[in-house]
Amino acid sequence: MLGRGSLRNTAIAFLCSAIVAGLLGACGHAPRPSVRYVFLQDKSESVWNAAFTDRCQAAFGQVAADAAATRGSLTVETVDQNPLVDSGTPVDVSFAPPASIADNPAYADPWLRALQSDAANKMAATLKSPPTASGTDLFDAMLLADRVFRRPASSSAAANTLVVCSDMLNVSAVANFNAFDFGSKADQALLEELAQDRLLPSWKDLNVRVLVVGGGTNTNGQTTASRLLEVQRFWTAYFRQVGTTLVGWNSTLPPGEGG
């Protein structure tokens, strides 16, 4: 039979164990981020030049800063002629600090800066690597982004931002925008074909905003201004069809527009 002192010591030991377990649990489980950022990086030959990759690196830095500021998540997927199979994911990071440091800027801020630096280095290495293909299947890339947006969320009001660094010239078996006969009827027919083949994501139930970095950029020196405008009109209709809005179509990302 345990004496009063032994019982007291046992109770204290049990209480201490519970406290330690609680602290370890808090340290080990960071809150899920409620804001998602997806960055699609075109890795085709049509955008392989220093000026374009520099622009993408700058845009990525801004998106990473916004993701860190909102303590969201950031995923980078590379896009070639078969992104659903060949895509690399050079960056996939949550900027939600562990609960043990989340409310302490002295610890949380350096932790966030380290993550940003690591992500920037990985992105720089990705951009420096040679292109992996001549084609660009942007339609499959949107399905790839949809997979990320469909990850379990911390709340039903999760916000999502898609940034696409590409000239937006789709070159795949579905459509070759270098030779496509654009126009309202042709554009609608292509959208209907994509829907029939289940190649259109549905973002009507998600809060997704889309920004394009490099859209309308004549990266190959051969695309006419009128065709680039036709490409923009198509993608505007595309994003309206999937239930979101194209809020930016620029060669650079405007300040404060990363998220």
N, C-alpha and C positions, 0 to 999 in steps of 0.2 A: 504493500500500500504506500502510495506517495505521500510525503509530508506536505505541509502547507508551503514550505519554501520550494520544494520540487515542483509543485503545481504552478506556483508563480513563475518559476524559471521556464517551465514548459510553455506557459501562456505567452510570456515575453518572446521566446524563441519563435513561436508560431506567428505572432504578430509581426515580428521583424521579417520573417520569411515572406509573409503576405505583402509587406511593403516593398521588399526588394523585387518580388515577382511583378508587382504592379509597375515599378519603375522600369524594369527590363521590358515589360510589355509596351510601355509608352515609348521607349527608345526604339523598339524594333518595328513599330507600326506607324508609318507616316500617314497622314490623312490623304485620301485619294484626291488628285487634282480635279477641279471642276471645270477647268478651261483647257481645251485641247488645241494644239497647233500642229498642223500637218504641212510639211514643206516638200513639194514634189520638184525634184531637180532633174531637168532634161539632160541626158548623157549621150545624145546623138551627135553625129558629125556636123549637123547643120548649125549647132551653137558652139562649136569648138573654137573659141578664140578668146584671147586674154581679156579684152574689154567686157565681153559678156560674162565670163566667169568672175571677174572682179565685181561686176554689178550684183551677181548672185551672192557672192560672199558678203557684200555690204548689206544686202537685204536680209540674209540669214542672221547676221549679227544683230540687226534691229529686232527681228522676230524672237531671237533667243533672249534679248533683253526684256521684251514684253512678256515672254513666257515666264521669266524669272520674277518679274515685277508682280505678275498675277498668281505666281506659284502654281502654274499650270504644268502641262506636259507638252513635250515637243518631239515629234517623230519626223525624220527625213527618210524619204523613199526615192531611190533613183529610178529614172524612167528611160527605157530603151524600147526596142521593138516587141518585147515580150515581158513587160514589167511584172505580171502576176507570177511568172516563173523565175525570171532572172533578176528581179529587183534586189538591190542591196539596201540595207537599213543601217547607214553609218551612224545615225544618231537616234536614240530612243530613250529619252530621259524625263524623269519627273522632277520638277522644281519645288515640290512640296517638302519642306524640311521635316526631319523627324520631330515628333511632338516634344521631345526633351529640349530642343533648341528653337522651336518655331517662334516663340514669343521673345526671344533674346537676340536682338540685332548683333550683339558682339560676337555671337557664334553663327547665327543664321546668315548674315551678310557674307562673310568669308566663304561659307559653305556654298552659297549660291554663285559667288564669283568663280569659284573653282569649277563648278559644273559648267558655267558659261564658257570658261576658257577651254575646258576639255572638249565641249561640243564644237567650238570654233575651230580647234585644231583638227578634229575629225572631218569637219566640213571642208576645210582647206585641202586636206589630203584627198578627199573625194573629188574636188574640183580640179586638182592637178593631174589626176589620173586620166589617161587617154580615153576617148569615147569607146563605148562597148559595142555600138551598133550604128548602122546608117539610118534605121527607121526609128519612129517615135509613136508608140501606141498610147495616146493620151486618154483614149476611152477606157482602156484597161487600167490606166493609172488612176482614174477617178474611182474605179471599183476598189482599187488598193487603198485609196484614202478613206473610202467608206468603211472598210474593215477596221481602220483605226478609230474612226468616229463611233463605231458600234461597240467599242470596248466598254465594260461595265463603268458606269459613271457614278460620281458621288452624289449627284442630285439630278432631278429631272430638268432643271433649268441650266444644265451645262451649256456653255458657249463653245463654239468651234470656229476656228479660222483656218482656211486653206490658202496657202500661198504657192503659186505655181511659177517656177522660174523656167520659162520656155518661150520660144517664138510662137508657140501654139499651132505650128504646122504639123498636123497629124499625118503620119506616113505609115500606114498599116494595110492589112488585107481588107479592112472594112472601108477605108477611104484614104486616098492620097490627095492631101490638100494642095500639092504642087500642081495637080492636074484636074482637081475637082471643079465641076461646073456649078459655081455658087449661084444662089438666087433663092427667093422665098420658097418656091415649090420644091426645089432640090434640097434645100436645108430641111424643110419639114419632112420630106421623104426619108432623108437620112436619119432624122430623129425618130421617126416611126419604125425604121428598120432596127435601130439600136434598142428601142423599147421591145419590139417583137423578139429580138434575140437575147433579151434580158441583160443588155449591156448598159442600161441606164440605172444609176443609183437613185434612191428616193430619199431626199433630205427634207421633205415637207415636215417631218416630226422633229427635226433637229434645227438648232439655231446656228446655221453655217453661213459665214460670210467669205467671199472669195476675192482674192487679189492676185493679179497676174503681173509678174515682173518680166519685162521683155516682150510682152505682147505687142505686135506691130513693129517689131524690130527686124529690119532687113539684114539678117545675119549672114545670109549666103550671097548677098549682093545681086541676086537675080529676081527676087520677088518684087513685083510692082506695088506701088502704093495702093492702087485700087483693089488688088487681091488681098493685101493686108487688112484693108477695111472690111472686105467680105469675110475674112477670117474672124475679125472681131464681132461682126454681126452674127455669125453662126454661133460663136461661143456665148454671146449674150442670150441668144435664144435657147441654147443648150442648158445653161444654168437656170434660166427661168423654168424650163421644163422639169428639171430635177427638184425644184422647190427652193431655190436659193437665189441670191442676187450677186451679180458681178459688180463689185463696188470699186474696183481699181483695174485699169488697163494701161499700164505705164511702163516705160523703159527703166524707171527707177521707182523704189518704194518711197512714197512721201513720208516725211517725218511724222511719227506718231501713228502710222498706219500699219504697224506690224500686228496689231491685235485689237 
